[in-house]
Amino acid sequence: MTHTPSPQPLMALAKVKARPSQRASLLSALAALVEPSRAEQGCSDYTLFELHDEPGTFYVRETWADQEALDFHMATPHFRAFAARFDELLEEPIRLTRLNAVPGARPSHT
């Protein structure tokens, strides 16, 4: 019997930059995504950050079970409602940067 290792989770950072006059609206729209996204099957992390030195530039740290879970997320009504506002809210297209965990580089808990 062969053992098939489970696939690595899909980890990513999404950079989302507000149009100059849309910071508050974008923050509200992004914050509204957090809870429903976290509740999706296949989501193990969905955390919103704003750059300290660059208000209006946000990052979402996301971890999904696999590409299928991310694809499902992007098809949900809450994400599609957000996507319908891209032209209004965003200075530039969302940049999704995929990440790979580095083995052995996890912090130790003492």
MOBEL-V421019 format. One record per residue. RES is the residue in one small letter. PHI is phi in whole degrees, 0 to 359 (NA if undefined). OMEGA is omega in whole degrees, 0 to 359 (999 if undefined). D_FIRST is the distance of its C-alpha to the first C-alpha in Angstrom with 2 decimals. Layout:
<<RES | PHI | OMEGA | D_FIRST> <RES | PHI | OMEGA | D_FIRST>>
This chain:
<<m | NA | 179 | 0.00> <t | 264 | 179 | 3.79> <h | 258 | 176 | 6.65> <t | 261 | 181 | 9.65> <p | 295 | 178 | 12.79> <s | 291 | 182 | 15.43> <p | 294 | 176 | 18.36> <q | 293 | 175 | 21.42> <p | 295 | 178 | 24.27> <l | 270 | 180 | 27.13> <m | 246 | 183 | 30.13> <a | 206 | 169 | 33.58> <l | 243 | 176 | 37.28> <a | 255 | 176 | 39.61> <k | 267 | 184 | 43.17> <v | 229 | 185 | 45.75> <k | 247 | 182 | 49.41> <a | 282 | 166 | 52.31> <r | 299 | 185 | 55.39> <p | 309 | 183 | 58.31> <s | 263 | 188 | 59.72> <q | 245 | 183 | 56.42> <r | 305 | 184 | 54.89> <a | 297 | 180 | 55.53> <s | 293 | 179 | 54.37> <l | 293 | 178 | 51.15> <l | 303 | 179 | 50.49> <s | 297 | 181 | 51.02> <a | 295 | 179 | 48.76> <l | 292 | 180 | 45.93> <a | 299 | 180 | 46.37> <a | 291 | 179 | 46.13> <l | 278 | 191 | 42.62> <v | 300 | 185 | 41.20> <e | 297 | 179 | 40.78> <p | 296 | 178 | 39.57> <s | 291 | 178 | 37.08> <r | 298 | 182 | 35.74> <a | 280 | 181 | 35.37> <e | 291 | 174 | 33.12> <q | 297 | 179 | 29.50> <g | 98 | 179 | 27.50> <c | 262 | 176 | 30.41> <s | 245 | 176 | 30.13> <d | 202 | 175 | 33.28> <y | 207 | 187 | 36.39> <t | 237 | 183 | 39.30> <l | 263 | 177 | 42.63> <f | 229 | 170 | 44.74> <e | 238 | 179 | 48.11> <l | 298 | 182 | 49.10> <h | 300 | 184 | 51.70> <d | 266 | 182 | 53.96> <e | 216 | 179 | 53.47> <p | 306 | 182 | 54.05> <g | 96 | 173 | 52.76> <t | 251 | 185 | 49.64> <f | 244 | 171 | 46.57> <y | 233 | 172 | 42.93> <v | 244 | 175 | 40.13> <r | 270 | 186 | 37.05> <e | 233 | 171 | 34.14> <t | 227 | 181 | 30.46> <w | 240 | 180 | 28.38> <a | 300 | 183 | 24.74> <d | 190 | 181 | 24.52> <q | 299 | 179 | 26.87> <e | 300 | 179 | 26.83> <a | 294 | 177 | 28.28> <l | 294 | 178 | 30.93> <d | 300 | 177 | 31.81> <f | 299 | 179 | 32.24> <h | 304 | 183 | 34.48> <m | 290 | 178 | 36.64> <a | 259 | 181 | 37.19> <t | 290 | 178 | 38.27> <p | 302 | 181 | 41.95> <h | 292 | 178 | 42.66> <f | 287 | 180 | 41.34> <r | 295 | 176 | 43.03> <a | 296 | 176 | 46.29> <f | 294 | 181 | 46.06> <a | 300 | 179 | 45.30> <a | 295 | 181 | 48.41> <r | 257 | 183 | 50.46> <f | 307 | 183 | 49.20> <d | 300 | 180 | 52.46> <e | 288 | 192 | 54.55> <l | 261 | 193 | 52.72> <l | 261 | 175 | 51.01> <e | 285 | 182 | 52.74> <e | 211 | 179 | 49.82> <p | 300 | 176 | 46.47> <i | 298 | 177 | 43.66> <r | 250 | 179 | 41.65> <l | 261 | 180 | 37.97> <t | 254 | 180 | 36.52> <r | 278 | 184 | 32.74> <l | 237 | 172 | 31.60> <n | 241 | 176 | 28.61> <a | 295 | 178 | 28.26> <v | 264 | 181 | 28.82> <p | 304 | 177 | 26.34> <g | 81 | 184 | 28.34> <a | 256 | 179 | 31.38> <r | 285 | 179 | 31.13> <p | 294 | 177 | 34.28> <s | 273 | 179 | 34.23> <h | 255 | 182 | 35.56> <t | 251 | 999 | 38.16>>
